[in-house]
Amino acid sequence: MKQGWYFAAFLMASLLPLAHGEEIVAGQLYSGGTELTSSTLGISVTIPQGWQGGLPQGSSAIVLDALNGEASMLLVFERFNQTQIESMMGQAIPLDEGTYLQPSGAPQVSVTQTSQRIVVNDYQVMGSAIALTAYVSATELREGLSLAAIVFASSMTSELKQLTTAITAGIEVSAPVVPEQDRNAGGWQQYMQGRYIARFYTGSGYHEKQEMWLCSDGSFATSFNAGGFSMDGFSGAMSDGNTGTWQAQGNLDQPGLLILSYVNGKQASFQLVLTDNLYLDGQKWLRGENERCY
């Protein structure tokens, strides 16, 4: 699966409000019955009674917790289509390093009265410090937007499964609102948010690939892969990746500054220049579709 379902609560994306629901603010806890909305995604969801939740800082997933402490749920929004969803739901799903969901059987598909196809399956949580099971209910909400509702519990019940599927089917969908981009007012911060950029180098039997995902919620992820072949026949490869938060400074009509703050406390900065191409510290980076975060 491309980048996997980014099921952990630190995943990346920006949720903004619709007019008819309460604005979801990162780090704020909401009680059962509260309607949370996102104009960027074009969705609205109501927290069920007996639950509480919200959007953790630096997260793209809405996190819900049962007040009785018996279950937790993640609502993860991605870009998979229905065919991809039905294929992935029968495979192991990575959560984070060393932890993944192992399907207990084949996924099942049901069709609602509105012809919405909802895919569900049971999973064992592998690599967890405590014994957990999971139940996933997923669907394509509209072209370019899908939802996976994942509930975790030490003892899964039919009530939890029914609630998870009901939340999946009950998501309200509307046309997403794309904020107008002011070239100078928003500057580099607006231009870079939600972007995927990559740099490639190949020469003399050596190759590099650098990737960077700059998520709209201010978080980022990077990937670096390199390898080569020497005259004595030895071949080698290396890879690396980091996460943290980012910010960009300056106006687009002038060189700007991209600042990456890593989770280990270190920082890196790059000069930004935009002509027909995007340059970081004088090196050309390609702009592509961000399939990891919004």
C-alpha positions as CSV (number, residue, x, y, z in Angstrom):
1,M,0.0,0.0,0.0
2,K,1.5,3.4,-1.0
3,Q,2.2,5.1,2.3
4,G,-0.2,2.9,4.4
5,W,-3.1,4.1,6.4
6,Y,-1.4,6.5,8.8
7,F,-3.3,5.2,11.8
8,A,-1.1,6.7,14.6
9,A,-2.4,9.8,16.4
10,F,0.7,11.9,15.3
11,L,-0.3,11.6,11.6
12,M,-0.4,14.7,9.5
13,A,-3.2,16.9,8.1
14,S,-5.1,20.2,8.7
15,L,-8.8,20.2,9.8
16,L,-10.6,23.5,9.5
17,P,-14.3,24.3,10.4
18,L,-17.5,24.3,8.3
19,A,-20.0,27.0,9.2
20,H,-22.6,24.7,10.6
21,G,-20.4,22.8,13.0
22,E,-18.0,23.7,15.8
23,E,-14.5,24.6,14.8
24,I,-12.1,21.8,15.6
25,V,-9.0,23.2,17.4
26,A,-5.9,21.1,17.8
27,G,-5.3,20.1,21.4
28,Q,-8.9,20.8,22.5
29,L,-11.1,18.1,24.1
30,Y,-14.7,17.8,22.9
31,S,-17.5,15.9,24.6
32,G,-20.1,13.5,23.2
33,G,-22.7,15.1,20.9
34,T,-20.3,17.8,19.6
35,E,-20.3,18.2,15.8
36,L,-16.8,18.7,14.5
37,T,-16.2,20.0,10.9
38,S,-13.5,20.6,8.4
39,S,-14.0,23.0,5.4
40,T,-10.6,21.9,4.0
41,L,-11.7,18.3,3.8
42,G,-15.4,19.0,3.4
43,I,-16.5,16.7,6.2
44,S,-18.6,16.9,9.4
45,V,-18.7,14.2,12.2
46,T,-20.5,14.1,15.5
47,I,-18.8,12.6,18.6
48,P,-21.0,9.8,19.9
49,Q,-22.5,10.0,23.4
50,G,-20.3,8.3,26.0
51,W,-17.2,9.3,24.1
52,Q,-14.9,12.3,24.0
53,G,-12.1,13.4,21.7
54,G,-10.5,15.8,19.4
55,L,-7.5,16.5,17.2
56,P,-4.1,16.1,19.0
57,Q,-1.4,18.6,18.3
58,G,0.5,17.6,15.2
59,S,-2.1,15.0,14.2
60,S,-4.2,14.4,11.1
61,A,-6.4,11.8,12.8
62,I,-9.4,12.6,15.0
63,V,-8.9,10.6,18.2
64,L,-12.0,9.4,20.2
65,D,-11.9,7.7,23.6
66,A,-14.8,5.9,25.3
67,L,-15.5,7.4,28.8
68,N,-15.5,3.9,30.3
69,G,-11.9,3.5,29.1
70,E,-12.7,0.3,27.2
71,A,-12.0,1.5,23.7
72,S,-10.3,4.2,21.5
73,M,-11.1,5.1,17.9
74,L,-9.2,6.9,15.2
75,L,-10.8,8.7,12.2
76,V,-8.3,8.8,9.4
77,F,-8.9,10.7,6.2
78,E,-6.9,9.7,3.1
79,R,-7.0,9.8,-0.7
80,F,-7.6,6.1,-1.5
81,N,-10.4,5.1,-3.9
82,Q,-12.8,2.3,-3.3
83,T,-10.9,-0.3,-5.2
84,Q,-7.7,0.4,-3.3
85,I,-9.6,0.3,0.0
86,E,-11.1,-3.1,-0.7
87,S,-7.7,-4.5,-1.7
88,M,-5.8,-3.0,1.3
89,M,-8.4,-4.2,3.9
90,G,-7.3,-7.8,3.3
91,Q,-3.7,-7.0,3.9
92,A,-1.6,-6.3,7.0
93,I,-1.8,-2.6,7.8
94,P,1.3,-0.8,9.4
95,L,0.6,1.5,12.3
96,D,4.1,2.6,13.2
97,E,7.5,1.0,13.6
98,G,7.1,-2.5,14.8
99,T,3.3,-2.4,15.2
100,Y,0.7,-3.4,12.6
101,L,-2.8,-4.8,12.1
102,Q,-3.0,-8.4,11.0
103,P,-6.4,-9.3,9.4
104,S,-8.3,-12.1,11.1
105,G,-10.2,-13.0,7.9
106,A,-11.4,-11.6,4.6
107,P,-12.9,-8.1,4.5
108,Q,-16.7,-7.8,4.1
109,V,-18.5,-5.2,2.0
110,S,-21.9,-3.8,2.6
111,V,-23.9,-1.4,0.5
112,T,-26.0,1.3,2.2
113,Q,-29.3,2.7,1.0
114,T,-27.4,5.5,-0.6
115,S,-25.2,3.0,-2.5
116,Q,-22.2,3.7,-0.4
117,R,-19.8,0.7,-0.1
118,I,-18.5,0.2,3.4
119,V,-15.6,-2.3,3.9
120,V,-15.1,-3.8,7.3
121,N,-12.7,-6.3,8.8
122,D,-11.4,-7.7,12.1
123,Y,-7.7,-7.4,13.1
124,Q,-5.2,-8.4,15.7
125,V,-2.8,-5.6,16.8
126,M,0.7,-7.1,16.4
127,G,3.6,-5.7,18.3
128,S,1.5,-3.9,21.0
129,A,2.7,-3.9,24.6
130,I,-0.8,-5.1,25.6
131,A,-3.2,-7.5,23.9
132,L,-5.5,-5.5,21.6
133,T,-7.9,-6.3,18.8
134,A,-9.1,-3.8,16.2
135,Y,-12.0,-3.3,13.9
136,V,-11.8,-1.2,10.8
137,S,-14.6,0.3,8.8
138,A,-13.6,2.2,5.6
139,T,-15.2,3.8,2.6
140,E,-14.5,6.3,-0.2
141,L,-16.4,9.4,0.8
142,R,-16.1,11.1,-2.6
143,E,-13.5,11.2,-5.3
144,G,-10.1,12.0,-3.7
145,L,-11.2,11.5,-0.1
146,S,-11.6,8.3,1.9
147,L,-12.2,7.5,5.6
148,A,-11.0,4.7,7.8
149,A,-12.6,4.4,11.2
150,I,-10.5,2.2,13.5
151,V,-11.6,1.1,16.9
152,F,-9.1,-0.6,19.4
153,A,-10.2,-2.6,22.4
154,S,-8.9,-5.4,24.6
155,S,-12.3,-7.1,24.2
156,M,-14.1,-6.2,20.9
157,T,-17.9,-6.2,21.1
158,S,-20.6,-6.1,18.5
159,E,-21.7,-2.7,19.9
160,L,-18.3,-1.2,19.2
161,K,-18.3,-2.6,15.7
162,Q,-21.8,-1.3,15.0
163,L,-20.8,2.2,16.3
164,T,-17.7,2.3,14.1
165,T,-19.6,1.4,11.0
166,A,-22.4,3.9,11.9
167,I,-19.8,6.7,12.2
168,T,-18.4,5.7,8.8
169,A,-21.8,5.8,7.2
170,G,-22.8,9.0,9.1
171,I,-20.0,11.3,8.0
172,E,-21.5,14.4,6.2
173,V,-19.7,15.3,3.1
174,S,-19.6,18.6,1.3
175,A,-17.4,20.3,-1.3
176,P,-14.1,21.2,0.2
177,V,-13.2,24.9,0.6
178,V,-9.8,25.8,-0.8
179,P,-8.5,29.1,0.8
180,E,-7.5,31.7,-1.7
181,Q,-3.8,32.0,-2.1
182,D,-2.4,35.6,-1.8
183,R,1.0,35.4,-3.4
184,N,2.5,38.0,-1.0
185,A,0.2,38.0,2.0
186,G,0.5,34.3,2.6
187,G,4.0,34.1,1.2
188,W,6.1,31.0,1.5
189,Q,4.1,29.5,4.4
190,Q,1.0,29.2,2.3
191,Y,2.9,28.1,-0.8
192,M,4.7,25.3,0.9
193,Q,1.9,23.9,3.1
194,G,0.6,20.5,2.0
195,R,3.4,20.1,-0.5
196,Y,5.4,17.0,-1.5
197,I,8.8,17.8,-3.0
198,A,11.6,15.5,-4.1
199,R,15.2,15.7,-5.3
200,F,16.9,13.1,-7.4
201,Y,20.6,12.6,-8.2
202,T,22.3,9.9,-10.4
203,G,25.9,9.7,-11.5
204,S,28.9,7.4,-11.7
205,G,26.9,4.4,-10.4
206,Y,25.6,6.4,-7.4
207,H,22.0,7.6,-6.9
208,E,20.1,9.6,-4.3
209,K,16.5,10.3,-3.6
210,Q,15.3,12.9,-1.1
211,E,11.6,13.4,-0.3
212,M,9.9,15.9,1.9
213,W,6.2,16.0,3.0
214,L,5.2,19.4,4.4
215,C,1.8,18.9,6.0
216,S,-0.8,21.7,6.5
217,D,-0.9,21.1,10.2
218,G,2.8,22.2,10.5
219,S,4.3,18.7,10.8
220,F,6.7,17.2,8.2
221,A,8.3,13.9,7.3
222,T,11.5,13.3,5.2
223,S,13.0,10.3,3.5
224,F,16.5,9.8,2.1
225,N,17.7,6.8,0.1
226,A,21.1,6.4,-1.5
227,G,23.0,3.6,-3.1
228,G,25.8,2.8,-5.5
229,F,28.2,0.3,-7.1
230,S,31.9,0.4,-7.0
231,M,34.6,-0.9,-9.3
232,D,35.4,-3.8,-7.0
233,G,31.9,-5.1,-7.2
234,F,30.7,-3.9,-3.8
235,S,27.3,-2.4,-3.7
236,G,25.7,-0.6,-0.8
237,A,22.6,1.3,0.2
238,M,21.5,3.6,2.9
239,S,18.2,5.1,4.0
240,D,17.1,7.6,6.6
241,G,13.9,9.4,7.6
242,N,12.9,12.1,10.1
243,T,9.8,13.9,11.4
244,G,9.1,17.1,13.2
245,T,7.6,20.5,12.6
246,W,8.2,23.1,9.9
247,Q,7.7,26.8,9.0
248,A,8.5,28.9,6.1
249,Q,9.3,32.7,6.2
250,G,9.2,35.5,3.6
251,N,7.3,36.5,0.5
252,L,7.3,34.5,-2.7
253,D,8.8,37.4,-4.7
254,Q,11.9,37.1,-2.6
255,P,14.1,34.3,-1.3
256,G,12.5,32.7,1.7
257,L,13.6,30.4,4.5
258,L,12.3,26.9,5.3
259,I,13.0,25.8,8.9
260,L,12.7,22.1,9.9
261,S,12.6,21.4,13.7
262,Y,13.3,17.7,14.3
263,V,11.8,15.7,17.1
264,N,15.3,15.3,18.6
265,G,15.6,19.0,19.1
266,K,17.9,19.8,16.1
267,Q,17.0,22.2,13.4
268,A,17.8,22.6,9.7
269,S,17.2,25.6,7.4
270,F,17.1,25.9,3.6
271,Q,16.9,29.0,1.4
272,L,13.9,29.0,-0.8
273,V,13.8,30.4,-4.3
274,L,10.9,30.1,-6.8
275,T,11.3,30.8,-10.5
276,D,10.0,28.3,-13.1
277,N,11.3,25.7,-10.6
278,L,11.6,25.4,-6.8
279,Y,15.1,25.6,-5.3
280,L,16.3,24.7,-1.8
281,D,19.8,26.0,-1.2
282,G,20.4,26.3,-4.9
283,Q,19.3,22.7,-5.7
284,K,16.2,22.1,-7.8
285,W,13.4,20.1,-6.2
286,L,10.5,18.6,-8.0
287,R,6.9,19.3,-6.9
288,G,4.5,16.4,-6.9
289,E,1.2,15.1,-5.5
290,N,1.3,14.8,-1.7
291,E,-0.2,11.3,-1.1
292,R,0.9,11.2,2.6
293,C,-0.8,14.2,4.2
294,Y,-2.9,17.3,3.4
